[in-house]
Amino acid sequence: IYDVFTNRRYGELNLHCYPVLQLHWAPASIGLPILLSVNCEDIAWWNISLLDEKKLNRRSRTGLPRSMTTPTFGMSPRGSMRMPASQSADLSILSAALEKINNGEHDEEIEKVKQFWGSKIPKDRPALLRLIQLPPSCRPKVCVSEDFKKFLLVDVHGSINTYKLFGL
């Protein structure tokens, strides 16, 4: 995890054996930097504040500091950030389904969610709060509710799964 605004490296989240497909941050109202990472094998929730904060001073091969405005990866500025039409249509369907699940939350509900995430303690791996293993060859698309309480997952086979925080 790297904060581009403060030029700080917070640590690595070593869990996934396959590339991460999606990352979702919890809303600021929760008060904790909770990150949801999704790949084809599992879904993981992380509390980034539990990682050791490390200052990262990256230098180029010539010994000069890298510019914050210069990209450090080979990405074309045109078109590579756009999703194919089929993916954006899928995401709009997921968003509409998630709106049906989400029935407008109150401040009391937001406080419950805040307490829920604040009470989670990592056990085996630093910062890892929870992990859900997915069926093989799932390649899910995940939509997250605004309050970070409900999660809608659609896999490549069209199966729809909804997850809610237990006890809320």
N, C-alpha and C positions, 0 to 999 in steps of 0.2 A: 504494500500500500504506500503510495507516494503522494504527498500533498504538493501540488505544483505552485500554490500560492506562497507557501512558507519554505519551499525547497527542503522538505523533511521527508525522510523515509521512516515509516512506522514499523515495518517488518514484512515478512512474507507469510502468506497463508498456505502452508504446505498441507494439502489434503487431496485435491483432485488429481487423478492420474490422466485425465483427458482435459482438453482445453475448456475453459470457462465459456459458457454460451451467453449468460446474462449476469449482470450485477444490479442490485437494487439497494439504495440507501433508505433507511428508515427516515420518516419526517423529523424535522428539528423539534417538533413538539414533544417527542419522546425523551429528549434530553440526553440521549446516548448515541454514539456513532455505531449503530447496528447495520451490518451489511449482509445482504442475502446473495449468495453465489450459487449459480445453477450450472450444472454440466449434464452430460448424458447419463451419468451414473447416480448422482445424488444432488440434493439441495441442502445447503448449509447456511446457518445463521451465525454470524460472528459479532463480537463486541470488540471493536478496534481499539477502544481505550485501554484494553487489557494487554495490548502488545507493548513491548519495550520500545519507547520512542528513540530513534537513532537519527542523528544529523547526517545528511548525505551531501557530500560536496563532490559532485561528479565533474570530472575533467575529461577533455577530449584526448586523443592520442598525442596531440602536440603539447599537451600540458596546460592549455588554456581552458578556463571554465566555459561550459556550453551556454549558449544563449537560450533564454527561456522562451523566445519566440520562434526559434528554429526547431522544426520537428526532428525527433531523434529516431524516427522509424520511417520506412519506405512506404509512404501512403500518398497516393495521387490526390491533389487537392480537389479535383473535379470528379464527381460521380461515385467515388468509392464509399462515401458516407451515406449514400442513398440506399434505401431498402428496395428490393424488387417489389413490384406492385402486389404480387401474391402475398408476400410477408406483411405488408402494411395493411392489406385487407384482413388477413388473419388476426392481426393485432387489434383492429377496430372491432371485430366480432368479439374478441376476448374482453376488450374494455367494456363493451355493451353488456356482456354477461356479468362482468364484475360489478357494474353499476346496479344490476338487479339484486345482487347479493348484499351490496353495501346500502344500508337504509338510513344514512345520515346519523352521525354519532354526536353525542353531547360531550361537554367538558369532563363529566364524570367518567364516561367511557374512555376518553383519552387518558385520564389519570390512571385508570385500571391497566391500560396497555403499557403505560410508562412504568408502573410498578411491576408488571409482569416481566418486562425485559430487564429492569434493574435488579430483579431478584435472581436471575439466572447466573450460575457460576460454572465456568469451564472445568471439566474434570481431567481428561487425558491430554488434550492439546491446548496450548495457550490461545485464548480468545474464542475458541469454538464453543458455541452455546448449545446448538442442536444440529442433528443431521438426520435426513430422511433418505434412505436408499431407494432408488427408482428401479423399475423393471428394466431388463436389458433392452438395448436399442430403442430407448424412449425418445431421446432428443426433444425435450419439452420446450414449450413456450409458456412463460409464467407471467401473469398479471398480478399486481399487488394492490390491495386497497389503500386508500389514502392514509388510513390510520395504522397501517402495517399490522393488521389483525387478521386479514383474510387473504388467502392465496389461491388463485385459480390456475390450474395446470392443464394444458392440452398437449398430448403426445402426438407422434407422427401417425399413429393409428386412429386418431380422432377421439380417443378416450379422454373424458373430462373428469378431473379430480379437483375437489375444493378442500382446502385445509383452513381450519380456524384455530386460533389460540385456545388451548384447553383451559376451561374454568372461567372464561370471560363471556 
